[in-house]
Amino acid sequence: MTQTIKDVAAHAGFSIATVSRAINAPHTVNPVTLEKVRLSIDALNFRPSPLGRQLRGERSRLIGVVLPTIANPVFAECLQGIDELASRQGYRLMLMTTEYDADRERHAIETLREHRVEGLILTVADADTHPLLDALDRDGPLYVLTHNDTVRRPSVSVDNRQAAYDGVRMLIAHGHRRILMLAGTLAASDRARLRHLGYTQAMQQAGLTAAPALEIDFNAKELAPSVLAHLTTGANRPTALFCSNDLLAMVVMRGLRGARMRIPADMSILGFDGLTMGELLQPTLASVCAPNREIGGSAFRRLLARIGGEYTDASLALTLPHRLREGATIAAIASTTDAPGARMQPHA
């Protein structure tokens, strides 16, 4: 009886789609999975069609890129770094965005698989505990994460905890004691959680009270009145804000100006990302700068190396250096009422 690809899939314990990729585009499949499929093919004496043999030697020269959004210049800069190298190497990019939505992430990956991408470069909400990444580790194609700060997966990022720690230490060095961190929903971003850990460590080492992060909608274009009231009123209001990304910092600056707060005279602001547009603001935005374009380029290089078998999983986590841009949104304060150890009331 002639064996079919369905029989091979059942024998190997994988889906038909995975077996098809192993036959037609083996460079996109995890080596362990590929070996199991080949053993099943041999055991069943399965013979792919001539078309399959033709496709097996064909390269798509296509790389899939999955990003949360390109509305945030962080990801646009990362994409530019990927595209610059991809075009030089004769590769094409296929981009899909997800808004950190699990269903859209799943659809994006399956769509890119159907287009026979040779590998994936992607950013997800939580890299350490992500079932789709577990599936990619098992069935392929090979991938590299960007901006996700993890040692468990192939990735390129900055050390988000250390970078945030250094930024908050800079605020403390300017005399600030009541510092509050603003972020999007922490559950939606492993980076924001690590940055809050860095904030907490810096505050505690200085003998200060670290407040819970004030969580704000990632996509909000303006601050809610209740948030503005929390930031601008009361004897224990913060004197400095650490924003988990530069876009959020810009929204905060706009809101504070609407509330007639002067920046930095009444409130100092520190962002995170180092977006070029922050240098065009008045005053220029102080920020913890990440090399976003280099993160994209490095991820592309490491993906090609991984496809070529030049790296093991253990060696693929790459941490790039960050830097501090002081900017003009931070003012030094020397108030005797803002002494070390001053406590800030947690937000409601």
N, C-alpha and C positions, 0 to 999 in steps of 0.2 A: 504494500500500500504506500502510495506517495505521501510523504510527510509535508505538512504545510507550516507556514510561519506561526500559525496558532498553536500547533503541536510543540514547536520549539519554545514558545512563550510559556506554555503550561509546564514543560519539562524543566525550564530554567527558573521558573517562579517569578517571571517578570511580565509586564504588560506587552501586548503586541507592538505598541508604539516604541517601547524601549528596545525590543529585539530588532525592529525595523531600523532604528537609529544605529544599532550595533552593526548591522549589515551595510547600510547605505552611507553612514557617516561615523565611522568608528572613533574618529578623533574627538567627537563630542560626548563620548560615553566614558564614565568612570572605568579605569582599567580593571578593577575587580569584577564589575558587572560585565564588561566586555569578555573577560576570560570565561565566566560562567556561561554566557551565551554561546561562545565558540565551542565549549565542551558539549553543550546540548546539541549544537549543530552536528558535531562529529558523532555523538552517540546515536542520533536519529538518522544519520546519513542524509541530512537535509541539503538540498542544492538550490541556492537562490537563482532567480531567473537571470537571463543575460542582462536585462535592464538593471537589476540590482548590482551585478558585477560592474556595470558601467558607472553607476552612481557611486560605488564604493571608492573609486579612484578620483572622484570629482570633489573639488573644494568649493564651498559656497563663498568663501572670503567675506562672510557676513558675521558681524558681532552684534549681539543684542545688548541694549542698554535699558535698564529699568530704574527710573528715578521717581521720587515722590512728586516732583513738580519742576518745571523750569521757570515758574514765576518768581521763585527765589533765586537771585543771582548766584548764590553758592553753588547750586546744581548746574546752572548755566555755565559757570566758569569751569566746573569739573568736566562737563560735557565738551567744552572747547578743548580742554587738555587731552581728552580721549580722541576727539576728531582730528586734531593736528597730527598725532602719531599714526592714527588709522589710515588717513589719506596718504601719508608717505609710504606706508607699507602695502598699499593696494587693497585695503579692507574698506568695506562699507558698514555703516551703522544703521541699525533699526531701533528706534527709540519708542518706548512706551512709558507713560506716567501712571501713578497709582494713588496718589494722595494718602499713602499709608493704609489703604483699604485692602484687607486680606483677600477679598474676592477679586479685586482688580489685579492684585499681585499674582494670584493663581492664573487668571486669564492671560496676563501678559506673558508669563513664563511658558504656558502651553502654546500661545500664539507664536512665540519666538522659536520654540521647538519645531513647530510645524513648518517654519521657514528654514529649518536646518541651519540655524546659527552655529558657528564653530565654538562659541563660548559666550558667557554672559558677564557683564559688569553691572552691578546693581547696588542700590541702597534700600534697606528695609527698616521697619520700625524697631525690631528687637532681634539682633543677630544671634545671640546666644541660644535663645529658645524659639526657633522658628521652624515649623514643620516643613515648609516649602524648601528651606535650605537643607534640611535632613534628606528630603527626597532628591535634591540635586546631588548631594554627596553620594547617594546610593546609585542613582540612575543616570546622572549627567544631564545636560552638558556641564563642563567645567566652568567655574565662575571665580570672580574676585569681587569683594565688597569694597565700596568707597564710603568713607566717612563713618562707617560702623566701626567703633573702637572695641575690638575683640581679639583675643588670642586663640579662640576656638575655631575660627574660620579664616580662609584666605582673605586678607583685607589690607586696605591702605587707609590710614587715618592719622590724626594727631592724638596725643595723649590728652583726652578731654578733661580728665580729673586734674592732672597736673597743670594744664593750661588755665583752667578756671581758678585753681589755687593761686597761680602766679598773678592772674588778673585781680583777684580780690585782695591779695597782699599789696598790690599797687594802690588800691583804694585805701587800705589801712595805713600805708606809708604816707598818704596825703592827709592823715588825721581823722579819717572817717571811722566811726565806731558803730553807728546804726546803719547797717548795709542790708538791703533786702534784695533777694533774687527773684526776677520775674521770668517765667517760662511758659511754653505751651503745656499741654497735658503731658505730665511725666510718663504716663503709661504708653504714650504714643511715640516716645523717642528715647532710645537707650543713651543717646548722646546727652540729652538734657539731664537724665538721671546722674550720669557721671559728672557732669558739670556742677550739679547741686552737691555731690559728694565733695568736690574740690572746694566749693564755696564753704561748706560746713567745716572742712578741715582747716581752712585758713582762719575762719572766725574763731574756732575753738582754740587753735594754737595761740591766738592773740588774746585769749581770755575773754572773748566776746560771745554773745548769744547768737547762735545761728537760727534764724526763723525758717519755718517751712516755706518752700517756694510758693509764690503767688502765681497760680496757674491761670493762663489767659488763652482764649481761643487763638490757635495758630493763624487763622485766616481773618481775624478781626482787623478792621481798618482804623478803628478808634477805640479808646478805652471806655469801659462802662462807667457811668457816674459813680457807682459804689467803689470802683477801683480808684478812680481819681480822688475821691474823698479820703480813702485809706492812705493814699500817698501824700496828700497835701495838708491834712489837718491833724491836730493833736500834738501834745508836747513831745510824744515819743515817735513822731513820724520819722521815716528814714532820711538820712542826709545824702545817701548815695544808693543808686540802683544798679545791680548787675543783671543785664538782660541776656538771656540764653542765646540770642542771635541778633544780628544787626538790624534786620527788618523790624523786629519787635522793639528794639531801641528807638528806631525812627518813629514808630507809632506812639511810643511813650513820650518822646520829645514833643511831638505834635500835641498830644493831650495835655501835657504840663503847660505848654505855652498858652493853650486855650484857657487854662485855669490861672493864667497870669503868674506862673512860676518862671523865674529866670534860671537859665542853664548856662553856666554851672553855679551861679551865685546862690541860688536857692536849692538846687538839686544837682548833684553830679551823676553822670550817666556813663556806664561802661557796657559796650556790646561784645559780641563774639562772632567772628568770621573774618573780619578784616576786609569787607567789601570796599571796592574802589570808590563807589558812590559816597561812602561815608566821609571820604576826604573832601568831597565837594560841598558838604553841608557847612552851615554857619551856626554855631561853631563846629569845627571838624570833630567827627565822632571818635572818641577813644574806643579801642577795640582790642580783643585778643585775636590775633590774625592767624588764620590757617592757610596753607598754600593750596588753595582749591584747585587751580589748574594743574599743579604738579601732582596732586592726589589723583586726578583723572589720568594723566599721562603715565604715572607709575603703575596704576591699576592695569592699563592696557599692556604695558611691557610685561608685567608679571603674569597676566593672563596668557599672552603668547608663550612665555616661558613655561607656564604650567601645561599648556596644550602640547608643547614640545617635549614634555617630560623632564625639564631641567630643574624643577623645584618639587620638593615634597610638601605635603600639607603643613608640616611642622615649621617650615621655614618661610611660609607665605605671609605671615602677619608683619606688616611694615608700618612703623611709626615715624612720621615725618615731624620735623621741628616746627614749633609755633613761635610767634614773637608778639611783643606788646607794642601797640601804637597808642601813645599817651593821648594824643589829640587835645582838644580844647574844651571837652565836656566834663573834665574833672578839675575841680578847684580844691586847693588845700584849705583845711579849716583848722582853727586853733581854739575852739570854744572850750572853756573850762567845764561847761556843763555836759560836754560830750566826751567825758573821760573814759579811759579803758575800763571795760567791765560794764559799761552802760547797757541796760537791757532794752530790747525792743519788743513790744507786744506782738505776738503772732497775729496774722491777719484773720479776720473772721471767716 
